[in-house]
């Protein structure tokens, strides 16, 4: 998304240099959408998610393999 934003900024600069006034407005609308999306992505990634601690099994834990006898 950052690459898209950077590309839009470059295209806006080019359109301004070339005097493509109609193109500039459309690119600015797209840029606003890209920046809004980046803000929402940042907000979601900054939220802490508590997954909780895994519970322990009740009682002793037994191996599925039988114990080996010493001879």
MMTF fields as JSON, N, C-alpha, C and O atoms, coordinates in Angstrom:
{
  "mmtfVersion": "1.0.0",
  "mmtfProducer": "UNKNOWN",
  "numBonds": 283,
  "numAtoms": 284,
  "numGroups": 71,
  "numChains": 1,
  "numModels": 1,
  "chainsPerModel": [1],
  "groupsPerChain": [71],
  "chainIdList": ["A"],
  "bondAtomList": [4, 2, 8, 6, 12, 10, 16, 14, 20, 18, 24, 22, 28, 26, 32, 30, 36, 34, 40, 38, 44, 42, 48, 46, 52, 50, 56, 54, 60, 58, 64, 62, 68, 66, 72, 70, 76, 74, 80, 78, 84, 82, 88, 86, 92, 90, 96, 94, 100, 98, 104, 102, 108, 106, 112, 110, 116, 114, 120, 118, 124, 122, 128, 126, 132, 130, 136, 134, 140, 138, 144, 142, 148, 146, 152, 150, 156, 154, 160, 158, 164, 162, 168, 166, 172, 170, 176, 174, 180, 178, 184, 182, 188, 186, 192, 190, 196, 194, 200, 198, 204, 202, 208, 206, 212, 210, 216, 214, 220, 218, 224, 222, 228, 226, 232, 230, 236, 234, 240, 238, 244, 242, 248, 246, 252, 250, 256, 254, 260, 258, 264, 262, 268, 266, 272, 270, 276, 274, 280, 278],
  "bondOrderList": [1, 1, 1, 1, 1, 1, 1, 1, 1, 1, 1, 1, 1, 1, 1, 1, 1, 1, 1, 1, 1, 1, 1, 1, 1, 1, 1, 1, 1, 1, 1, 1, 1, 1, 1, 1, 1, 1, 1, 1, 1, 1, 1, 1, 1, 1, 1, 1, 1, 1, 1, 1, 1, 1, 1, 1, 1, 1, 1, 1, 1, 1, 1, 1, 1, 1, 1, 1, 1, 1],
  "groupList": [{"groupName": "UNK", "atomNameList": ["N", "CA", "C", "O"], "elementList": ["N", "C", "C", "O"], "formalChargeList": [0, 0, 0, 0], "bondAtomList": [1, 0, 2, 1, 3, 2], "bondOrderList": [1, 1, 2], "singleLetterCode": "X", "chemCompType": "L-PEPTIDE LINKING"}],
  "groupTypeList": [0, 0, 0, 0, 0, 0, 0, 0, 0, 0, 0, 0, 0, 0, 0, 0, 0, 0, 0, 0, 0, 0, 0, 0, 0, 0, 0, 0, 0, 0, 0, 0, 0, 0, 0, 0, 0, 0, 0, 0, 0, 0, 0, 0, 0, 0, 0, 0, 0, 0, 0, 0, 0, 0, 0, 0, 0, 0, 0, 0, 0, 0, 0, 0, 0, 0, 0, 0, 0, 0, 0],
  "groupIdList": [1, 2, 3, 4, 5, 6, 7, 8, 9, 10, 11, 12, 13, 14, 15, 16, 17, 18, 19, 20, 21, 22, 23, 24, 25, 26, 27, 28, 29, 30, 31, 32, 33, 34, 35, 36, 37, 38, 39, 40, 41, 42, 43, 44, 45, 46, 47, 48, 49, 50, 51, 52, 53, 54, 55, 56, 57, 58, 59, 60, 61, 62, 63, 64, 65, 66, 67, 68, 69, 70, 71],
  "secStructList": [7, 2, 2, 2, 2, 2, 2, 2, 2, 2, 2, 2, 2, 2, 2, 2, 2, 2, 6, 7, 2, 2, 2, 2, 2, 2, 2, 2, 2, 2, 2, 2, 2, 2, 2, 2, 2, 2, 2, 2, 2, 2, 2, 2, 2, 2, 1, 7, 7, 7, 7, 7, 7, 7, 7, 7, 7, 1, 1, 7, 7, 7, 7, 1, 1, 7, 7, 7, 7, 7, 7],
  "xCoordList": [0.832, 0.0, 0.882, 0.539, 2.015, 2.931, 3.501, 3.693, 3.771, 4.271, 3.23, 3.567, 1.978, 0.898, 0.826, 0.704, 0.904, 0.879, 2.038, 1.849, 3.238, 4.416, 4.286, 4.683, 3.728, 3.519, 2.517, 2.702, 1.457, 0.462, 1.074, 0.781, 1.912, 2.582, 3.456, 3.475, 4.173, 5.018, 4.169, 4.53, 3.055, 2.176, 1.526, 1.324, 1.199, 0.635, 1.674, 1.351, 2.914, 3.981, 4.17, 4.337, 4.145, 4.302, 3.13, 3.329, 1.92, 0.736, 0.773, 0.362, 1.269, 1.385, 2.401, 2.169, 3.527, 4.553, 4.041, 4.364, 3.249, 2.739, 1.459, 1.007, 0.884, -0.339, -1.595, -2.559, -1.588, -2.746, -3.719, -3.788, -4.459, -5.309, -6.388, -6.652, -7.006, -8.038, -7.496, -8.171, -6.295, -5.646, -5.307, -5.41, -4.912, -4.493, -5.614, -5.375, -6.827, -7.943, -8.21, -8.391, -8.239, -8.464, -7.366, -7.638, -6.117, -4.99, -5.059, -4.725, -5.486, -5.609, -6.701, -6.564, -7.769, -8.83, -8.28, -8.52, -7.543, -6.933, -5.922, -5.846, -5.148, -4.164, -4.851, -4.381, -5.951, -6.687, -7.173, -7.118, -7.646, -8.093, -6.948, -7.108, -5.789, -4.623, -4.14, -3.795, -4.115, -3.675, -4.653, -4.239, -5.948, -6.956, -6.765, -6.853, -6.507, -6.292, -5.055, -5.076, -3.98, -2.774, -3.049, -2.537, -3.847, -4.199, -4.965, -4.697, -5.922, -6.7, -5.829, -6.018, -4.886, -3.973, -3.13, -2.948, -2.613, -1.815, -2.636, -2.134, -3.892, -4.744, -4.989, -4.955, -5.232, -5.484, -4.251, -4.342, -3.091, -1.875, -1.393, -0.605, -1.855, -1.407, -2.269, -1.905, -3.381, -4.234, -3.598, -3.132, -3.583, -3.071, -4.199, -5.332, -3.887, -4.877, -4.467, -3.384, -5.332, -5.057, -5.606, -6.818, -4.714, -5.121, -5.268, -5.714, -4.892, -5.008, -3.882, -3.121, -3.796, -2.789, -3.427, -4.573, -2.709, -3.27, -3.465, -2.645, -4.537, -4.821, -3.986, -3.489, -3.843, -3.127, -4.141, -5.278, -3.717, -4.582, -4.794, -3.885, -5.973, -6.262, -5.543, -5.573, -4.909, -4.227, -2.852, -2.417, -2.164, -0.802, -0.814, -1.773, 0.258, 0.407, 1.085, 2.137, 0.501, 1.055, 1.536, 0.925, 2.62, 3.162, 2.363, 1.862, 2.257, 1.583, 2.466, 1.977, 3.768, 4.709, 4.871, 5.033, 4.833, 5.027, 6.459, 7.389, 6.617, 7.945, 8.809, 8.318, 10.075, 10.984, 11.46, 11.719, 11.569, 12.043, 13.551, 14.161, 14.128, 15.576, 15.868, 15.172, 16.83, 17.194, 18.504, 18.947],
  "yCoordList": [-1.18, 0.0, 1.251, 2.263, 1.17, 2.306, 2.567, 3.72, 1.504, 1.658, 2.344, 3.189, 1.986, 2.603, 4.09, 4.923, 4.422, 5.831, 6.596, 7.69, 6.023, 6.689, 6.879, 7.911, 5.879, 5.969, 7.072, 7.83, 7.15, 8.2, 9.585, 10.5, 9.753, 11.039, 11.414, 12.571, 10.447, 10.704, 11.068, 11.958, 10.388, 10.684, 12.054, 12.747, 12.448, 13.783, 14.851, 15.838, 14.652, 15.605, 15.712, 16.809, 14.576, 14.579, 15.304, 16.09, 15.041, 15.686, 17.196, 17.962, 17.623, 19.061, 19.712, 20.808, 19.033, 19.563, 19.653, 20.594, 18.68, 18.626, 19.449, 19.66, 19.91, 20.712, 19.893, 20.404, 18.638, 17.76, 17.938, 17.091, 19.023, 19.39, 18.347, 18.052, 17.793, 16.784, 15.517, 14.88, 15.167, 13.968, 14.148, 13.203, 15.338, 15.616, 15.325, 14.717, 15.75, 15.557, 14.079, 13.667, 13.285, 11.848, 11.175, 10.302, 11.588, 11.02, 11.405, 10.599, 12.625, 13.052, 12.265, 11.961, 11.941, 11.119, 9.728, 9.182, 9.172, 7.852, 7.905, 6.978, 8.982, 9.145, 9.21, 8.598, 9.943, 10.032, 8.649, 8.313, 7.851, 6.497, 5.621, 4.855, 5.732, 4.937, 5.337, 4.479, 6.633, 7.093, 6.658, 6.288, 6.703, 6.238, 4.756, 4.33, 3.989, 2.547, 2.292, 1.414, 3.049, 2.888, 3.206, 2.525, 4.225, 4.575, 3.426, 3.063, 2.852, 1.739, 0.522, -0.183, 0.266, -0.867, -0.645, -1.566, 0.58, 0.891, 0.746, 0.245, 1.18, 1.072, -0.376, -0.73, -1.212, -2.63, -3.326, -4.161, -2.985, -3.682, -3.216, -3.91, -2.049, -1.563, -2.095, -1.938, -2.708, -3.275, -4.543, -5.394, -4.659, -5.877, -6.897, -6.57, -8.088, -9.16, -10.136, -10.721, -10.308, -11.226, -12.592, -12.799, -13.506, -14.867, -15.731, -16.876, -15.18, -15.934, -16.941, -17.191, -17.503, -18.522, -19.886, -20.102, -20.785, -22.125, -22.783, -22.613, -23.525, -24.202, -25.457, -26.011, -25.887, -27.132, -28.263, -28.071, -29.42, -30.589, -30.942, -30.8, -31.391, -31.785, -33.088, -34.021, -33.154, -34.38, -34.488, -33.612, -35.596, -35.769, -36.06, -36.606, -35.685, -35.92, -37.264, -37.515, -38.125, -39.456, -39.527, -38.967, -40.212, -40.407, -41.484, -42.425, -41.332, -42.347, -43.578, -44.655, -43.419, -44.532, -45.2, -44.503, -46.533, -47.202, -46.998, -46.871, -46.968, -46.788, -48.021, -49.15, -47.788, -48.917, -49.472, -48.735, -50.815, -51.469, -51.553, -51.784, -51.362, -51.528, -52.977, -53.593, -53.515, -54.92, -55.049, -56.162],
  "zCoordList": [0.0, 0.0, 0.0, -0.612, 0.69, 0.699, -0.694, -1.082, -1.439, -2.813, -3.685, -4.514, -3.501, -4.266, -3.941, -4.839, -2.645, -2.241, -2.867, -3.4, -2.803, -3.36, -4.868, -5.409, -5.537, -6.977, -7.309, -8.261, -6.512, -6.736, -6.539, -7.309, -5.529, -5.312, -6.504, -6.922, -7.048, -8.217, -9.43, -10.2, -9.599, -10.739, -10.601, -11.598, -9.38, -9.161, -9.517, -10.179, -9.077, -9.392, -10.905, -11.437, -11.593, -13.049, -13.715, -14.642, -13.245, -13.817, -13.604, -14.477, -12.434, -12.173, -13.108, -13.618, -13.331, -14.243, -15.678, -16.403, -16.074, -17.444, -17.629, -18.754, -16.515, -16.603, -16.873, -17.443, -16.469, -16.678, -15.518, -14.627, -15.526, -14.401, -14.111, -12.945, -15.126, -14.926, -14.282, -13.473, -14.641, -14.1, -12.621, -11.838, -12.248, -10.869, -9.88, -8.836, -10.193, -9.261, -9.021, -7.876, -10.066, -9.916, -9.105, -8.282, -9.343, -8.597, -7.12, -6.252, -6.835, -5.429, -4.703, -3.518, -5.402, -4.795, -4.477, -3.4, -5.426, -5.195, -4.056, -3.249, -3.985, -2.918, -1.552, -0.593, -1.461, -0.194, 0.237, 1.42, -0.711, -0.392, 0.093, 1.043, -0.559, -0.155, 1.231, 2.043, 1.501, 2.825, 3.915, 5.013, 3.611, 4.571, 4.874, 6.026, 3.846, 4.029, 4.889, 5.752, 4.664, 5.482, 6.947, 7.835, 7.204, 8.586, 9.233, 10.378, 8.494, 9.057, 9.305, 10.297, 8.423, 8.614, 9.868, 10.665, 10.047, 11.237, 12.507, 13.513, 12.476, 13.658, 14.026, 15.204, 13.043, 13.311, 13.844, 14.744, 13.289, 13.713, 15.082, 15.726, 15.537, 16.843, 17.988, 19.154, 17.68, 18.734, 19.279, 18.521, 20.581, 21.207, 21.261, 21.618, 20.917, 20.951, 22.046, 21.994, 23.032, 24.129, 23.759, 23.715, 23.5, 23.158, 24.402, 24.325, 25.538, 26.775, 26.918, 25.983, 28.088, 28.356, 28.155, 28.549, 27.557, 27.397, 28.756, 29.659, 28.897, 30.164, 30.306, 29.326, 31.53, 31.783, 31.866, 32.298, 31.451, 31.536, 33.007, 33.825, 33.326, 34.713, 35.02, 34.217, 36.153, 36.556, 35.934, 35.187, 36.26, 35.747, 34.252, 33.708, 33.621, 32.186, 31.999, 32.587, 31.194, 30.941, 29.507, 28.596, 29.33, 27.997, 27.269, 27.883, 25.981, 25.171, 25.002, 24.661, 25.241, 25.111, 26.475, 27.477, 26.541, 27.823, 28.314, 27.517, 29.603, 30.205, 29.89, 29.877, 29.641, 29.381, 30.712, 31.663, 30.749, 31.965, 31.929, 30.886, 33.084, 33.209, 33.5, 34.307, 32.897, 33.15, 33.834, 34.114]
}
